[in-house]
Amino acid sequence: MGKKHHSMESWDTKTMFHCSIIMFFLCGVATLTFYRNNSNQEFGATSSNVKITLTTTDAITNPNIDTDTNSNAQVFDHQIRLKIAPLSLTDTCDLFSGKWVHDNQSHYPLYNEDECPYLHGWRGFDPRLVQKGQRPYRPHLRYPALDWSSGRFRGESMGWPSGQLMARGRCPFDGKAIVERLRGIRLLFVGDSVNRNQWNSMMCMLHSSIPGKKRVSMGALNGTLYSFRASDYNISIDYYWAPMLVESNGDDPSNHRHDHRTIRLKSIEKHAKHWVDADILVFNTYLWWRLPLIKLLKSNGSLLGRPNQMYYEVDNIRAYKMVLQTWSRWVRTHIDHSKTKMFFMGLTATHSRATDWGGNKNEGCYGEIEPVMDDQFWESGTDQKMLRILESLLNKLQSKGVNVKLINITQLTQCRKDAHPSVHRKLWRPLTEDQKRNPQRASDCTHWCLPGVPDIWNELLLAYIFPA
């Protein structure tokens, strides 16, 4: 009996051993299957940072995966080689924090103002005020080598070495390369006249790099649409006048000088229906919100202050936030976020108070020929509350899966009191005798000379449009 019992015990031990091997094998197969089924999904979720190359005997059709089919190499299904994609400039550096520096190897200006036919009054001088044979006054070009030194590497917060990224340390602006990447694309600027200023800059930057037929048309859609077309490349670079984004009493591009601001708060579709087919949208709105009170129209009456108009007034900060909320709802529901890139330009400085930088009372940017070299300088006209509202709203949009990148040029513009056209801009109406006697009061300290600061804005914008 004892012998029989020993034999039985031996048999149970062998059975348990074989069963353990089988179970181990089945678990291994299940684990391998799970890994293979989920590996593509896991790596695909991080494809913006990691490039994956799979070497297999089967054809791979996933567009996010590079396939190496070298027939001379021995290959196995489980072989995976990871290639870390190089981080772009926009991934590694905060381009919006920095200071203005002298760069002896500067490539500025990016174009000659006499060779750009699209300036429309943004030159640093009015040709009508320059006598024949006299050299025009160009205060903004006094420092042609003044360049924006973009700020600290984002890696500093992770304990990586600190450093400053010099703007000329990156490749010089390559207009031809940009033009090639813009083939078949409609780039649309939407907003107030500072965005039109930037639109003019973009055309001048690319003009000499686009061969073939080019044309600019103005006046479409009751004067609100300005269009640049390069037919050989099927490129459209457009600007749409909507200074407050929603309907307002400033919607007439040539007749909007009012002592008040009236808006139809939730009415954006009248303008926005003309934006939906753009491949790249660049928004801004700021200048028109600086009056302390904004009128919100309650009725269907005229926006131009005619009889029986019913409205209520709110402070400008609250109204600004309410309109951005209207705009954000439209962006979420009307734009295909997988196809259209969207950007929002930050606030820009208005150097109308010379006391901000130690100048005289009741003076502004007139006669200023040097920038403020204190990179901590902040002029009093920039409302930081509005900037925080804009940043907060864009963060909320991103949390809902809608990415609108803020091109935060606010600090960049603070020190450049020397870069405005002042009275040298070609105005729609000639200066009066009183304005000529008092140029400080007639100076344009809001817009920017070209070539000049807006060219830097566009370089930063293009770095985010084409980060590679």
Secondary structure, DSSP 8 states (H G I E B T S, - for coil): -HHHHHHHHHHHHHHHHHHHHHHHHHHHHHHHHHHHHHHHHHHHHTTTTEEEEE--SS----TTEEE---TTS---TT-EEEEE----HHHHB-TTSEEEEE-TT---SSS-GGG-TT-TT-SSS-GGGS-TT-----GGGS-TTEEEEEEEBGGGGGT----EE-GGGS----HHHHHHHTTT-EEEEEESHHHHHHHHHHHHHHHTT--S-EEEEEEHHHHTEEEEEETTTTEEEEEEE-TTSSEETT-STT----SS-EEETT--HHHHTTTTT-SEEEE---GGG-SSEEEEE-SSS-TT--TT--EEEEEHHHHHHHHHHHHHHHHHHHS-TTT-EEEEE--------GGGGT--TT--STT--S----TT---TT--HHHHHHHHHHHHHHHHTT--EEEE--HHHHHT-TTSS-BTTS--SS---HHHHH-HHHH-B-SS--SSSHHHHHHHHHHHHHS--
